[in-house]
């Protein structure tokens, strides 16, 4: 039965438990959002949340959320070409980094663009780092919090993958002079570059590639990159010498699981790590996709100790679109962001937004759920919540992948 004809798709009951919906904004009818969300505390006192779009025609949107009950779009920009997506962005002070990925290899522009956002209504391009090439689609994801280095998952003009699905590696870009970004270093999974002495890695049944995804670096450990590598699992990287990143440890759940490791978030004071996989197949064909909790007391040997509980897959798999883990709030180290090592907030596509109490890391408990009705115009037939950001007022921002735009919520827990 197709999603369009399934009674569950048309009539599922929305759920709001311990989240209070404050507002929804469809962003002028361009509500298909990616996984780039960042908070700027503007010089005039406003709170601006910057949002990357999932696909053309829009590049990014800025929303004034000083009053989260009345979010106001203050600027929305177009992509340079229709064959691009921005998908990922981060802010550091008054500079924003935006990732550009093309639909096909060899297309342009593909790379990293830097903007001056000191006047949020008038973002001004100040630098571009070209990542285009015969085997490159550009940048899928980036991390930029210290104003000095952009860590990113990217192709490169001089990187030829041994398998076409392995086209993005970890790259570190020095942007201390934002008008002239330069590469500081890179690392790739051994065997994924043509000419490597190591053999290419074995393929997963659902082959999404051995390529970098999230590239998180935190001020508590600026010499570490917490690197998710999709079908390659995750790595803790020593980046004390940025020109020569080195793996400290490697953890994977696949096989027997189905790959696509997405995000790694260290909880430093608790010696824990959160690791998410991403659901990438409709109707939960790649189930299970979960949030994992790892004991990281010994960073050379991370050990899985629990997963966050999920509702029965049969209750969601036929609603339309994807169901399973994707993004979690990453304790992003920017002014105005919330921090917690006791609560995890994550998005699960048609499973909505969910929060977990992990004070007992061995027994995480769900404490809040938000599954809104399908937004107008969605091709999925259901909500597809894609990313989440939490500010230091404990206001939660989440976005829909196709048409729902931005939702603002309060925590009631």
BELTA-V94906 format. One record per backbone hydrogen bond with DSSP energy under -0.5 kcal/mol. NH is the residue of the N-H (numbers start at 0). CO is the residue of the C=O. E is the energy in kcal/mol with one decimal. If there is no record, write none. Layout:
BEGIN
NH | CO | E
NH | CO | E
END
This chain:
BEGIN
4 | 1 | -0.8
5 | 1 | -0.7
5 | 2 | -0.7
8 | 5 | -0.5
9 | 5 | -1.6
10 | 6 | -2.1
11 | 7 | -1.1
14 | 370 | -2.0
16 | 368 | -3.1
19 | 409 | -2.4
20 | 18 | -0.6
21 | 407 | -3.1
22 | 407 | -1.5
24 | 405 | -2.7
28 | 25 | -0.7
29 | 25 | -0.5
29 | 26 | -1.2
32 | 30 | -0.9
32 | 399 | -2.9
33 | 51 | -2.7
34 | 86 | -1.8
36 | 34 | -0.5
37 | 49 | -1.9
39 | 47 | -3.0
41 | 39 | -0.9
41 | 45 | -2.3
44 | 41 | -2.1
47 | 39 | -2.9
47 | 45 | -0.6
48 | 62 | -2.8
49 | 37 | -3.1
49 | 47 | -0.6
50 | 60 | -2.8
51 | 35 | -2.3
52 | 58 | -2.1
53 | 31 | -1.9
54 | 31 | -0.6
55 | 83 | -0.7
57 | 54 | -0.6
58 | 76 | -2.8
60 | 50 | -2.4
61 | 74 | -2.7
62 | 48 | -2.4
63 | 71 | -3.3
64 | 46 | -2.5
64 | 62 | -0.7
67 | 65 | -0.7
69 | 66 | -2.4
71 | 63 | -2.0
73 | 61 | -2.6
74 | 61 | -1.3
76 | 59 | -2.6
78 | 56 | -2.8
83 | 80 | -1.1
84 | 100 | -1.8
85 | 52 | -0.6
86 | 52 | -2.1
87 | 85 | -2.8
89 | 96 | -1.9
91 | 94 | -2.8
94 | 91 | -1.4
95 | 114 | -2.4
96 | 89 | -2.9
97 | 112 | -2.6
98 | 87 | -2.7
99 | 110 | -2.8
100 | 84 | -2.5
100 | 98 | -0.5
101 | 136 | -2.7
102 | 82 | -2.2
105 | 132 | -0.9
105 | 135 | -2.0
106 | 103 | -1.4
110 | 99 | -1.0
111 | 128 | -2.2
112 | 97 | -2.4
113 | 126 | -2.9
114 | 95 | -2.6
115 | 123 | -3.3
116 | 93 | -2.9
116 | 114 | -0.7
119 | 117 | -0.6
121 | 118 | -2.7
122 | 119 | -0.5
123 | 115 | -2.3
125 | 113 | -2.9
126 | 113 | -1.3
128 | 111 | -3.0
129 | 127 | -0.5
130 | 109 | -3.1
131 | 109 | -0.7
132 | 135 | -0.6
135 | 132 | -1.4
138 | 99 | -2.3
139 | 152 | -2.5
140 | 152 | -0.9
142 | 150 | -2.7
149 | 172 | -2.7
150 | 142 | -2.6
150 | 148 | -0.6
151 | 170 | -2.7
152 | 140 | -2.4
153 | 151 | -0.7
153 | 168 | -2.6
154 | 137 | -1.9
158 | 155 | -1.7
159 | 157 | -0.6
160 | 158 | -0.6
161 | 191 | -2.3
162 | 191 | -0.5
165 | 162 | -2.4
168 | 153 | -2.8
169 | 186 | -2.1
170 | 151 | -2.6
171 | 184 | -3.0
172 | 149 | -3.1
173 | 181 | -3.2
174 | 147 | -3.1
174 | 172 | -0.6
177 | 175 | -0.7
179 | 176 | -2.3
181 | 173 | -1.9
183 | 171 | -3.3
184 | 171 | -1.5
186 | 169 | -2.3
191 | 188 | -2.1
193 | 159 | -3.4
195 | 192 | -2.3
206 | 204 | -0.9
207 | 205 | -0.9
210 | 208 | -1.1
211 | 167 | -2.1
212 | 227 | -2.9
213 | 261 | -1.4
215 | 225 | -1.5
217 | 220 | -0.5
220 | 217 | -1.2
221 | 218 | -0.7
223 | 220 | -2.0
224 | 236 | -1.9
225 | 215 | -3.3
226 | 224 | -0.9
226 | 234 | -2.6
227 | 213 | -2.4
227 | 225 | -0.5
228 | 232 | -3.2
229 | 260 | -1.6
230 | 208 | -2.2
231 | 228 | -2.7
232 | 229 | -1.5
233 | 250 | -2.9
234 | 226 | -3.0
235 | 248 | -1.8
236 | 224 | -2.8
236 | 234 | -0.6
237 | 245 | -3.7
238 | 222 | -2.6
238 | 236 | -0.8
239 | 222 | -0.6
241 | 239 | -0.7
243 | 240 | -2.1
244 | 241 | -0.5
245 | 237 | -2.0
247 | 235 | -3.7
248 | 235 | -1.2
250 | 233 | -2.4
256 | 252 | -2.2
260 | 229 | -2.0
261 | 275 | -3.3
262 | 275 | -1.1
264 | 273 | -2.9
266 | 271 | -3.1
267 | 265 | -0.7
269 | 266 | -1.2
270 | 266 | -0.7
270 | 267 | -1.0
271 | 266 | -1.7
272 | 293 | -2.0
273 | 264 | -2.9
274 | 291 | -2.3
275 | 262 | -2.2
276 | 289 | -1.7
277 | 259 | -2.4
278 | 324 | -2.4
282 | 320 | -2.6
283 | 280 | -0.8
284 | 281 | -1.2
286 | 283 | -1.7
291 | 274 | -3.5
291 | 289 | -0.6
292 | 305 | -2.9
293 | 272 | -3.0
294 | 302 | -3.4
295 | 270 | -3.1
295 | 293 | -0.6
298 | 296 | -0.7
300 | 297 | -2.7
302 | 294 | -2.1
304 | 292 | -2.9
305 | 292 | -1.3
307 | 290 | -2.3
314 | 311 | -1.6
315 | 312 | -1.7
316 | 312 | -2.5
318 | 315 | -1.9
322 | 280 | -0.5
323 | 347 | -1.2
324 | 288 | -1.5
325 | 346 | -1.0
328 | 344 | -2.6
333 | 331 | -2.2
336 | 333 | -1.7
337 | 389 | -2.3
343 | 355 | -2.3
345 | 353 | -2.8
346 | 326 | -2.8
347 | 351 | -2.7
348 | 384 | -1.8
349 | 321 | -2.5
350 | 347 | -2.6
351 | 348 | -2.0
352 | 369 | -2.8
353 | 345 | -2.5
354 | 367 | -2.3
355 | 343 | -2.6
356 | 364 | -3.2
357 | 341 | -3.2
357 | 355 | -0.7
360 | 358 | -0.8
362 | 359 | -1.8
364 | 356 | -2.2
366 | 354 | -2.8
367 | 354 | -1.2
368 | 16 | -2.4
369 | 352 | -2.5
370 | 14 | -3.3
377 | 374 | -1.6
384 | 348 | -1.7
385 | 398 | -3.2
386 | 398 | -0.8
388 | 396 | -2.4
390 | 394 | -2.5
391 | 335 | -2.0
393 | 390 | -2.3
395 | 408 | -2.6
396 | 388 | -3.3
397 | 406 | -2.2
398 | 386 | -1.4
399 | 404 | -1.8
400 | 383 | -2.2
404 | 30 | -2.4
405 | 24 | -2.6
406 | 397 | -2.9
407 | 22 | -2.7
408 | 395 | -2.6
409 | 19 | -2.3
410 | 393 | -1.2
411 | 17 | -3.1
END
